[in-house]
């Protein structure tokens, strides 16, 4: 399965992880702890780990096209949730 990771430097990463999880939980299954989460998308899985100043995101999908879609969805929603912050999301395989 194709995978991608991003380490996002952002203030209050646990807060933004929680907001993403709450948003995604309206459509997919989400398992969340205070510092980590697992999101079960239809064609893949996303895991997140919040540290003091980073949000670590790992995505795994059934094929490269679905992985690209997951990357776009997670990036877009994080940018919406944290629109007042300045940060970059750089995905690596």
PyMOL CGO cylinders between C-alpha atoms (Angstrom):
from pymol import cmd
from pymol.cgo import CYLINDER

trace = [
    CYLINDER, 0.00, 0.00, 0.00, 1.31, 3.48, -0.83, 0.3, 1, 1, 1, 1, 1, 1,
    CYLINDER, 1.31, 3.48, -0.83, 2.05, 5.76, 2.12, 0.3, 1, 1, 1, 1, 1, 1,
    CYLINDER, 2.05, 5.76, 2.12, 2.80, 9.42, 2.77, 0.3, 1, 1, 1, 1, 1, 1,
    CYLINDER, 2.80, 9.42, 2.77, 3.94, 11.34, 5.84, 0.3, 1, 1, 1, 1, 1, 1,
    CYLINDER, 3.94, 11.34, 5.84, 3.98, 14.98, 6.87, 0.3, 1, 1, 1, 1, 1, 1,
    CYLINDER, 3.98, 14.98, 6.87, 5.39, 16.68, 9.94, 0.3, 1, 1, 1, 1, 1, 1,
    CYLINDER, 5.39, 16.68, 9.94, 3.53, 19.95, 10.34, 0.3, 1, 1, 1, 1, 1, 1,
    CYLINDER, 3.53, 19.95, 10.34, 4.96, 22.61, 12.65, 0.3, 1, 1, 1, 1, 1, 1,
    CYLINDER, 4.96, 22.61, 12.65, 1.90, 24.32, 14.07, 0.3, 1, 1, 1, 1, 1, 1,
    CYLINDER, 1.90, 24.32, 14.07, 0.91, 25.90, 17.40, 0.3, 1, 1, 1, 1, 1, 1,
    CYLINDER, 0.91, 25.90, 17.40, -1.29, 23.67, 19.60, 0.3, 1, 1, 1, 1, 1, 1,
    CYLINDER, -1.29, 23.67, 19.60, -1.08, 20.55, 17.41, 0.3, 1, 1, 1, 1, 1, 1,
    CYLINDER, -1.08, 20.55, 17.41, -3.33, 18.50, 19.72, 0.3, 1, 1, 1, 1, 1, 1,
    CYLINDER, -3.33, 18.50, 19.72, -6.07, 21.11, 19.35, 0.3, 1, 1, 1, 1, 1, 1,
    CYLINDER, -6.07, 21.11, 19.35, -5.95, 21.02, 15.55, 0.3, 1, 1, 1, 1, 1, 1,
    CYLINDER, -5.95, 21.02, 15.55, -5.78, 17.23, 15.54, 0.3, 1, 1, 1, 1, 1, 1,
    CYLINDER, -5.78, 17.23, 15.54, -8.94, 17.17, 17.69, 0.3, 1, 1, 1, 1, 1, 1,
    CYLINDER, -8.94, 17.17, 17.69, -10.70, 19.60, 15.36, 0.3, 1, 1, 1, 1, 1, 1,
    CYLINDER, -10.70, 19.60, 15.36, -9.80, 17.48, 12.32, 0.3, 1, 1, 1, 1, 1, 1,
    CYLINDER, -9.80, 17.48, 12.32, -11.02, 14.34, 14.08, 0.3, 1, 1, 1, 1, 1, 1,
    CYLINDER, -11.02, 14.34, 14.08, -14.32, 15.97, 15.05, 0.3, 1, 1, 1, 1, 1, 1,
    CYLINDER, -14.32, 15.97, 15.05, -14.82, 17.08, 11.47, 0.3, 1, 1, 1, 1, 1, 1,
    CYLINDER, -14.82, 17.08, 11.47, -13.96, 13.71, 9.91, 0.3, 1, 1, 1, 1, 1, 1,
    CYLINDER, -13.96, 13.71, 9.91, -16.09, 11.84, 12.48, 0.3, 1, 1, 1, 1, 1, 1,
    CYLINDER, -16.09, 11.84, 12.48, -19.21, 13.15, 10.76, 0.3, 1, 1, 1, 1, 1, 1,
    CYLINDER, -19.21, 13.15, 10.76, -18.45, 10.87, 7.79, 0.3, 1, 1, 1, 1, 1, 1,
    CYLINDER, -18.45, 10.87, 7.79, -15.93, 8.19, 8.78, 0.3, 1, 1, 1, 1, 1, 1,
    CYLINDER, -15.93, 8.19, 8.78, -14.82, 6.21, 11.82, 0.3, 1, 1, 1, 1, 1, 1,
    CYLINDER, -14.82, 6.21, 11.82, -12.36, 8.05, 14.07, 0.3, 1, 1, 1, 1, 1, 1,
    CYLINDER, -12.36, 8.05, 14.07, -10.52, 6.71, 17.11, 0.3, 1, 1, 1, 1, 1, 1,
    CYLINDER, -10.52, 6.71, 17.11, -8.96, 9.52, 19.15, 0.3, 1, 1, 1, 1, 1, 1,
    CYLINDER, -8.96, 9.52, 19.15, -6.80, 9.76, 22.23, 0.3, 1, 1, 1, 1, 1, 1,
    CYLINDER, -6.80, 9.76, 22.23, -5.51, 13.07, 23.66, 0.3, 1, 1, 1, 1, 1, 1,
    CYLINDER, -5.51, 13.07, 23.66, -2.25, 12.92, 21.67, 0.3, 1, 1, 1, 1, 1, 1,
    CYLINDER, -2.25, 12.92, 21.67, -3.03, 10.50, 18.81, 0.3, 1, 1, 1, 1, 1, 1,
    CYLINDER, -3.03, 10.50, 18.81, -5.76, 9.54, 16.39, 0.3, 1, 1, 1, 1, 1, 1,
    CYLINDER, -5.76, 9.54, 16.39, -6.71, 7.06, 13.69, 0.3, 1, 1, 1, 1, 1, 1,
    CYLINDER, -6.71, 7.06, 13.69, -9.10, 8.00, 10.89, 0.3, 1, 1, 1, 1, 1, 1,
    CYLINDER, -9.10, 8.00, 10.89, -10.56, 5.20, 8.76, 0.3, 1, 1, 1, 1, 1, 1,
    CYLINDER, -10.56, 5.20, 8.76, -11.27, 6.67, 5.33, 0.3, 1, 1, 1, 1, 1, 1,
    CYLINDER, -11.27, 6.67, 5.33, -13.12, 4.58, 2.71, 0.3, 1, 1, 1, 1, 1, 1,
    CYLINDER, -13.12, 4.58, 2.71, -9.92, 3.78, 0.76, 0.3, 1, 1, 1, 1, 1, 1,
    CYLINDER, -9.92, 3.78, 0.76, -7.21, 4.25, 3.37, 0.3, 1, 1, 1, 1, 1, 1,
    CYLINDER, -7.21, 4.25, 3.37, -6.18, 5.08, 6.91, 0.3, 1, 1, 1, 1, 1, 1,
    CYLINDER, -6.18, 5.08, 6.91, -4.74, 8.20, 8.47, 0.3, 1, 1, 1, 1, 1, 1,
    CYLINDER, -4.74, 8.20, 8.47, -2.94, 8.34, 11.78, 0.3, 1, 1, 1, 1, 1, 1,
    CYLINDER, -2.94, 8.34, 11.78, -1.93, 11.48, 13.64, 0.3, 1, 1, 1, 1, 1, 1,
    CYLINDER, -1.93, 11.48, 13.64, 0.38, 12.10, 16.56, 0.3, 1, 1, 1, 1, 1, 1,
    CYLINDER, 0.38, 12.10, 16.56, 0.46, 15.48, 18.31, 0.3, 1, 1, 1, 1, 1, 1,
    CYLINDER, 0.46, 15.48, 18.31, 3.74, 16.51, 19.93, 0.3, 1, 1, 1, 1, 1, 1,
    CYLINDER, 3.74, 16.51, 19.93, 4.56, 19.78, 21.68, 0.3, 1, 1, 1, 1, 1, 1,
    CYLINDER, 4.56, 19.78, 21.68, 4.98, 21.68, 18.40, 0.3, 1, 1, 1, 1, 1, 1,
    CYLINDER, 4.98, 21.68, 18.40, 4.32, 19.22, 15.54, 0.3, 1, 1, 1, 1, 1, 1,
    CYLINDER, 4.32, 19.22, 15.54, 1.40, 17.35, 14.11, 0.3, 1, 1, 1, 1, 1, 1,
    CYLINDER, 1.40, 17.35, 14.11, 2.74, 14.12, 12.60, 0.3, 1, 1, 1, 1, 1, 1,
    CYLINDER, 2.74, 14.12, 12.60, 0.43, 12.72, 9.92, 0.3, 1, 1, 1, 1, 1, 1,
    CYLINDER, 0.43, 12.72, 9.92, 0.76, 9.33, 8.26, 0.3, 1, 1, 1, 1, 1, 1,
    CYLINDER, 0.76, 9.33, 8.26, -1.53, 8.23, 5.41, 0.3, 1, 1, 1, 1, 1, 1,
    CYLINDER, -1.53, 8.23, 5.41, -1.90, 4.82, 3.82, 0.3, 1, 1, 1, 1, 1, 1,
    CYLINDER, -1.90, 4.82, 3.82, -4.18, 4.13, 0.86, 0.3, 1, 1, 1, 1, 1, 1,
    CYLINDER, -4.18, 4.13, 0.86, -5.20, 1.30, -1.43, 0.3, 1, 1, 1, 1, 1, 1,
    CYLINDER, -5.20, 1.30, -1.43, -3.50, 2.86, -4.48, 0.3, 1, 1, 1, 1, 1, 1,
    CYLINDER, -3.50, 2.86, -4.48, -1.47, 5.97, -5.45, 0.3, 1, 1, 1, 1, 1, 1,
    CYLINDER, -1.47, 5.97, -5.45, -4.52, 7.84, -6.77, 0.3, 1, 1, 1, 1, 1, 1,
    CYLINDER, -4.52, 7.84, -6.77, -6.44, 7.34, -3.53, 0.3, 1, 1, 1, 1, 1, 1,
    CYLINDER, -6.44, 7.34, -3.53, -3.35, 8.40, -1.56, 0.3, 1, 1, 1, 1, 1, 1,
    CYLINDER, -3.35, 8.40, -1.56, -3.15, 11.65, -3.53, 0.3, 1, 1, 1, 1, 1, 1,
    CYLINDER, -3.15, 11.65, -3.53, -6.83, 12.26, -2.78, 0.3, 1, 1, 1, 1, 1, 1,
    CYLINDER, -6.83, 12.26, -2.78, -6.31, 11.64, 0.94, 0.3, 1, 1, 1, 1, 1, 1,
    CYLINDER, -6.31, 11.64, 0.94, -3.35, 14.03, 0.98, 0.3, 1, 1, 1, 1, 1, 1,
    CYLINDER, -3.35, 14.03, 0.98, -5.45, 16.73, -0.66, 0.3, 1, 1, 1, 1, 1, 1,
    CYLINDER, -5.45, 16.73, -0.66, -8.41, 16.16, 1.69, 0.3, 1, 1, 1, 1, 1, 1,
    CYLINDER, -8.41, 16.16, 1.69, -6.33, 16.19, 4.88, 0.3, 1, 1, 1, 1, 1, 1,
    CYLINDER, -6.33, 16.19, 4.88, -4.29, 19.21, 3.72, 0.3, 1, 1, 1, 1, 1, 1,
    CYLINDER, -4.29, 19.21, 3.72, -7.36, 21.20, 2.72, 0.3, 1, 1, 1, 1, 1, 1,
    CYLINDER, -7.36, 21.20, 2.72, -9.20, 20.52, 5.97, 0.3, 1, 1, 1, 1, 1, 1,
    CYLINDER, -9.20, 20.52, 5.97, -6.18, 21.28, 8.16, 0.3, 1, 1, 1, 1, 1, 1,
    CYLINDER, -6.18, 21.28, 8.16, -5.72, 24.58, 6.33, 0.3, 1, 1, 1, 1, 1, 1,
    CYLINDER, -5.72, 24.58, 6.33, -9.40, 25.39, 6.93, 0.3, 1, 1, 1, 1, 1, 1,
    CYLINDER, -9.40, 25.39, 6.93, -9.24, 24.44, 10.61, 0.3, 1, 1, 1, 1, 1, 1,
    CYLINDER, -9.24, 24.44, 10.61, -6.05, 26.44, 11.18, 0.3, 1, 1, 1, 1, 1, 1,
    CYLINDER, -6.05, 26.44, 11.18, -6.68, 29.34, 8.81, 0.3, 1, 1, 1, 1, 1, 1,
    CYLINDER, -6.68, 29.34, 8.81, -5.26, 31.87, 11.30, 0.3, 1, 1, 1, 1, 1, 1,
    CYLINDER, -5.26, 31.87, 11.30, -1.91, 30.03, 11.45, 0.3, 1, 1, 1, 1, 1, 1,
    CYLINDER, -1.91, 30.03, 11.45, 1.05, 30.10, 9.08, 0.3, 1, 1, 1, 1, 1, 1,
    CYLINDER, 1.05, 30.10, 9.08, 2.38, 26.63, 8.31, 0.3, 1, 1, 1, 1, 1, 1,
    CYLINDER, 2.38, 26.63, 8.31, 3.36, 24.30, 5.47, 0.3, 1, 1, 1, 1, 1, 1,
    CYLINDER, 3.36, 24.30, 5.47, 2.36, 20.73, 4.77, 0.3, 1, 1, 1, 1, 1, 1,
    CYLINDER, 2.36, 20.73, 4.77, 5.08, 18.86, 2.89, 0.3, 1, 1, 1, 1, 1, 1,
    CYLINDER, 5.08, 18.86, 2.89, 4.22, 15.26, 2.10, 0.3, 1, 1, 1, 1, 1, 1,
    CYLINDER, 4.22, 15.26, 2.10, 6.91, 12.63, 1.62, 0.3, 1, 1, 1, 1, 1, 1,
    CYLINDER, 6.91, 12.63, 1.62, 6.51, 9.08, 0.37, 0.3, 1, 1, 1, 1, 1, 1,
]
cmd.load_cgo(trace, "trace")
